[in-house]
Amino acid sequence: MEPQFQPYGLPHLTVIFLTVVLPFVLAAIVRRTKSQRLENVIIGVLSAVLVLNYVVYLLFIRSQGVVDWRQMLPLQMCDWGMVVVIVAMWTGSQRWFEVAYFWGIGGTLQAVLTPNLLFGFPDWRFISFFTSHCGIIVGVVFLMLTRRLYLLQLHAVALLFFLGLYAPFAIVDLATGKSLRNTGKQEGSL
């Protein structure tokens, strides 16, 4: 029998705690060592974990019988948030950071606090869900602490541009009546 997710149970609270603590610990290590190389290694590891987790998740859902390419595309905002936070970490760009902040903190924080998840720890779907969502938050907060990137001014035009890039994918989701990853979770099939 698969473990059922319990909102605010010990595994969920542990994930929330680690999401809050991890970027501060990583930033403290970078500050203490004053090593740009170490900061780049941490960024590389965070990026690799996010990408590897996503690829393994796609392979997993394909093994569960999801073979239609329209269901395999990264159409959810959190999937794009992962891409944006990786670009922001590698470039250090204020504009990419702002998009990562809004998509990452605004979107994935809600997913971490109120997940639409049927499976509990130690199920791989629990681990994958929180790895992706918490990894985005860790990346954004790590940037704030190490690169001192903050929302000093809102680049509304740039943010609207990036939302415009996402809009066609959202329209496809609405038109097909499916939301890539939540559909399987709600049905309990993935």
N, C-alpha and C positions, 0 to 999 in steps of 0.2 A: 504494500500500500504506500502510495506517495504521501510525503508529509504535506499537510495543509498549511498555508500561510496564515499566521496570526498577527494582525496589525498590532504593533507596539509590544509584541512579545520579545523575549530576550534576544533572539537573532536579529530582529528588526531594530531594536534599540542599540545593539552592538554595532550594526552597520551605520546607523546615524551618528553614534559616538565616533567611530573611526573616520567618518566623512568630515567631521568637525576637526578632529585632532590631527589627522595625517598631513594636511597642507601646512599647518603651523610647525609641526615637527620637521618636515622636509625643508621649509623655509629657514628654520633656525639652524639646521645643519649647513645649509648653503651660506647663511650669514656668518656663522662661526668660522667656516673654512675659507670664506671669501674666494671660492673657487668657481670660476665661470665654467670650467670643464665639468665639475660635479653638477652644477645647475643643468648643463646640457645633457648629462647622463640621466638625471631625474626626468627631464622633459622627454628624452628618448624612451625611457622605460614607461612613463605614463602613456605616451603615444602608442608604443608597441602593445601595451596591455589593452588599450581601447580598441585598436585595430584587430588584434588577434582575437579578442573576445567577440567582436562583431563577425569576423569571418567564421569562427567556430559556431556561432549562433546560426548563421546562414546555412552552414553545412548540416547542423542539427535539424533545422526546420525542413531542409530538403530531404533528410533521411526519414522524416515523419510524413512524407508524402506531399509536401507542398512543392510542386514542380512548376507552377505557372510563374513565369518571369515577373508578372505584374505584382505578385505577392512577395517577390524576393527583393524588389528595389527598396532602397532606404527612403521611404516616403514620410516618415514621421519627423516632427520637429527635433526630437531628441537625437535622431540619427544624424541630422544635419548639424545639430549642436556639437556633436562629437567631432565632426570635420572642422567646424569653425574653431573650436577650442584647440585642436591640434595645430591649425594654421596660426592661431594667435600665440601659442606657446613658442613655436619655431620662429615666427617673425618678430614678435614683440610689438606688433603694430597696435596703436591705440584704437583704430577703427575696428580691426578684427576682434580686439579685446571687448569693445563695447557690444558687438553682436554676440560674442561668446557669453558675455555677462547676462544680457537679457534673455537669450535663448537657454543658456546653461542654468543660471540661477532661477530665472522666471519659470522655465519649463521643467527642468529636471528636479529642481527642489520639490516641486509639487508631487512629482512621481515618486520621489524618495519618501516623502512624508505620508502620502496617501496612495500607495501603489495599487494598481489593478492587477493583482497577481494571485494565482490560485495555489502555487506551490511554495512550500516552506523549505527552510534549510534542513538538510544539505542537498536538496535537489539542484541539479545543474541550472535549471531555469531561474531559480532564486539567485544563485551566484552570478549568472550572466546579467540578469536584470540590474542588480545592484552594482556590479562592476561597471557597467556602461553608464548608468545614471550618476553614481557617486564619483566615478572617474572624471566626468565632466565638471562637477562641482569642485573636486580637488584641484583640477587644472586651473580653473578660473581663480580660485582663492590663492593658489600658489603664485599665479601671475601678479595678483594684487600685492602679495607680500614680498616677492623677490624683485619684480620689475617696477613696483610702485605705480602700477596702472590703476587708475580710478576713473569714475564717471565724473570728470570735472565739467564737461559740457557734452550735451547730447548731440551727436551728429545725426539728426533726424533724417536727413536726406539719405545718408549711407544706410541707416537702419531700414528705411522704407525700400531702398534698392534691394537689400538682402532679403527682406520679406517678399518682395516682388519675384525674386528668384525662386523662392519656395512655393509661391502661389500656384504655379501649374501643377505641381505634385499634389498639393492639397485638393485642387479641383479634380484631379484624376481619382483621388481617394473618394471624394464626394460622389463623383459620377458613377463609380463602380460600386459604391455602397460598402466599401471595405476600407479598413484601416489596417495596414500591413501587419503589425505585430500584435495589436490589441485584439484583433478578431480571434486569433488562435488562443490567446490567453482567456478571453471571455468564454469561449466554447470549451475550454479545458483540454483542447487537443494538442497543444504545444507545450 
